[in-house]
Structures are given as structure tokens and as C-alpha cells.
Amino acid sequence: MHLGIKEDDLFPEPGELRGLMAQLEALLELIDGNTKIQSNSEAA
């Protein structure tokens, strides 16, 4: 994943950070949802 890191600046732009955080939060929700579904299936 490319974060737009520049030679003179180690951190991505604030807009890029917001986008990355949104993607990570969506991924976390997806993982949490899948884990709950699998747990319910195993219990049945």
C-alpha cells in the first residue's frame, strides 16, 4: 500500500490518513462481522 511518503516528509497527508483510517475501520468491521458469523455457525 502506498502512503505517499516523501523523502523530506515521513508522514502522509492528513487526507490520506483519513482515507486510510476509514479503510482500516471498514476492514475491522468486516473481520468482526465474519468472526461473529463463524462463531454462531460453529455453536449450532
Backbone as CSV, one residue per row, in Angstrom:
resi,resn,N_x,N_y,N_z,CA_x,CA_y,CA_z,C_x,C_y,C_z
1,MET,0.857,-1.186,0.000,0.000,0.000,0.000,0.893,1.236,0.000
2,HIS,0.614,2.164,-0.878,1.421,3.367,-0.991,0.780,4.493,-0.189
3,LEU,1.544,5.069,0.726,1.004,6.134,1.582,1.470,7.519,1.150
4,GLY,2.184,7.597,0.047,2.647,8.895,-0.412,3.754,9.466,0.459
5,ILE,4.616,8.609,0.990,5.720,9.067,1.832,6.764,9.736,0.943
6,LYS,7.148,10.940,1.313,8.119,11.706,0.539,9.474,11.676,1.233
7,GLU,10.518,11.984,0.477,11.867,11.970,1.048,12.004,12.972,2.192
8,ASP,11.378,14.132,2.055,11.531,15.181,3.068,10.434,15.147,4.132
9,ASP,9.481,14.248,3.988,8.356,14.207,4.926,7.974,12.751,5.148
10,LEU,8.119,12.274,6.377,7.899,10.861,6.660,6.428,10.494,6.779
11,PHE,5.553,11.478,6.916,4.143,11.191,7.149,3.287,11.534,5.937
12,PRO,2.245,10.744,5.682,1.326,11.054,4.583,0.499,12.299,4.894
13,GLU,-0.167,12.816,3.881,-1.022,13.990,4.058,-2.204,13.640,4.962
14,PRO,-2.781,14.643,5.660,-3.939,14.381,6.527,-5.089,13.707,5.786
15,GLY,-5.339,14.098,4.548,-6.409,13.478,3.767,-6.137,12.003,3.523
16,GLU,-4.871,11.670,3.277,-4.508,10.268,3.073,-4.689,9.475,4.361
17,LEU,-4.348,10.079,5.488,-4.525,9.402,6.777,-5.997,9.137,7.050
18,ARG,-6.853,10.125,6.753,-8.293,9.932,6.966,-8.810,8.794,6.100
19,GLY,-8.366,8.738,4.849,-8.789,7.665,3.957,-8.304,6.315,4.442
20,LEU,-7.067,6.265,4.907,-6.503,5.014,5.408,-7.245,4.555,6.656
21,MET,-7.533,5.492,7.564,-8.270,5.135,8.778,-9.660,4.609,8.430
22,ALA,-10.324,5.225,7.462,-11.656,4.768,7.051,-11.574,3.350,6.497
23,GLN,-10.536,3.066,5.703,-10.368,1.721,5.145,-10.102,0.712,6.248
24,LEU,-9.260,1.072,7.206,-8.942,0.150,8.299,-10.168,-0.109,9.172
25,GLU,-10.965,0.928,9.435,-12.179,0.746,10.237,-13.172,-0.157,9.515
26,ALA,-13.311,0.024,8.191,-14.217,-0.829,7.417,-13.726,-2.271,7.433
27,LEU,-12.412,-2.464,7.315,-11.843,-3.813,7.352,-12.076,-4.449,8.713
28,LEU,-11.904,-3.676,9.776,-12.120,-4.199,11.124,-13.579,-4.625,11.310
29,GLU,-14.511,-3.801,10.833,-15.931,-4.156,10.927,-16.213,-5.435,10.145
30,LEU,-15.596,-5.571,8.975,-15.789,-6.766,8.154,-15.264,-7.996,8.879
31,ILE,-14.079,-7.877,9.466,-13.480,-9.001,10.197,-14.328,-9.349,11.414
32,ASP,-14.763,-8.344,12.165,-15.603,-8.588,13.344,-16.902,-9.277,12.945
33,GLY,-17.515,-8.827,11.865,-18.758,-9.427,11.400,-18.557,-10.878,10.995
34,ASN,-17.477,-11.169,10.268,-17.203,-12.540,9.840,-16.910,-13.431,11.030
35,THR,-16.208,-12.917,12.017,-15.873,-13.710,13.198,-17.144,-14.088,13.953
36,LYS,-18.069,-13.136,14.108,-19.324,-13.415,14.814,-20.151,-14.450,14.053
37,ILE,-20.196,-14.333,12.738,-20.970,-15.277,11.919,-20.376,-16.679,12.049
38,GLN,-19.054,-16.800,11.992,-18.406,-18.104,12.108,-18.642,-18.691,13.493
39,SER,-18.591,-17.879,14.526,-18.807,-18.363,15.888,-20.221,-18.907,16.036
40,ASN,-21.206,-18.218,15.480,-22.589,-18.686,15.547,-22.762,-19.994,14.784
41,SER,-22.099,-20.138,13.651,-22.209,-21.363,12.857,-21.599,-22.541,13.603
42,GLU,-20.474,-22.319,14.257,-19.801,-23.394,14.985,-20.626,-23.826,16.196
43,ALA,-21.323,-22.901,16.822,-22.100,-23.217,18.016,-23.345,-24.035,17.667
44,ALA,-23.859,-23.860,16.456,-25.092,-24.566,16.053,-24.845,-26.045,15.800
